[in-house]
Amino acid sequence: MRTRSTLWLILLLAFGLRLLYGLSQDPLAAYENAGNDSWLYLQMGHNLMTGFDYSQVSLPTAPLYLIVIGTWQVMLPGAGAVIAIRITQVLMSTALCFFAYRLSYRIRGSYSAGLIAAAVLAISPVFILEAAQVVTETLYVFLLTAGLWLYVELTAAQKAKWLLFALDGALFGLATLTRAVLLLFPVGLAIHLFMVNGWRAALRRSLALLIAYVLVVSTWTIHNLVHWNRFVIAAEGFAAFLYIGATDWEGPSKVDENLAQDAGVEGQLPTDVGTQQELYRNATANVISRDPLGYVRHRVTDLLDAYLQPHGTLLFGGAGLKELVTDWLRTDRTLTGLVAVTQAPGFWPKLALYVFHYAGLALGLIGMWLTRRQWRLTLPLIGFIVYTSLMHLLLDAIPRYIFPTTVCWYIFAGVALWQMRLAVQPRKGDTQIAPTPNHV
């Protein structure tokens, strides 16, 4: 009962912090900043839900988030739609705390470890900020974490029915229809099932998961074939992301200019969607062939930069924290100058983002090591981190694209913090359940 009460308090705290921040933001700002991601999502979502013909226009993202925000725009006018979207995302982000609690508990067998992970997620600045943004991340992370939670629960329960694995496949399918980068991840889960089960049980469960997954993802493929006579799996932007990853993002017009040069196109670029994707592929091949080692170096540096820069700092504008501190070390090094640095716009929120980000990475690595014997349950979470990293080693990599792994890092960080607490002050009577496979 005490654990349940504490969990409810954590969930209420998470809900309250996210709701207060989300409602404090101007709902009309998302419509006013033409060209930014939120504006584009709102435009595409409204177009999709009001029958816009995309047969000759690229829709460069998966459809589910567009359907959600487009539905709210059809139901409510202007600012009301953005407020409804934010409240919906607040609920999703709050649910992440519950998933983190269950996953940490299941992995380590301690309610306290689960509560710590939930509490860290509840007060994490990046999740409070993200719930108010009209972008895909909150819905994607919600569906993804729900899928990982159910998968780990089913893996721990050896007698779980195959229908539940089908439900899990559907969750991952919905996540893929939110962010297409997840497309191949369920194949890794199917391999994992053969690692932790007998081949008959693994075959039934993997087939149930993959068939349900394919059926859900194929709904968008069928829709495109029927309505716009083109073949799409999840989204159309893979070739473009490959090209941007091989070069740099310098704005739409500059990317088009570079594309024409790298693909050897004279005059205007073709408007046909299929031809555009072919141009992106050819241009990417040309860029790589000119300097293969330079391409590899660029991709590794890009990925490392995405991990080293916390997601969310750009929301506060002004000079970056690293830039401010570097300038102080080079030109000032006085206490007065350091105080001036702390008074820069957005310094303290950015510092909080840095502290949570780097603490999550460091403690997450410790938690992975501490739970190495529970690899049957931890491998899907570690696998998602590795999978996301490898995908963005090929595709474009920015902190926003790495952000979905944060929940997994925090889950392992919760385990590490709990273990540190026990080392400093052993707790009497802490309810623990050994993470045996047959315990539900």
Beta strands, then each sheet from edge to edge (+ up, - down):
end
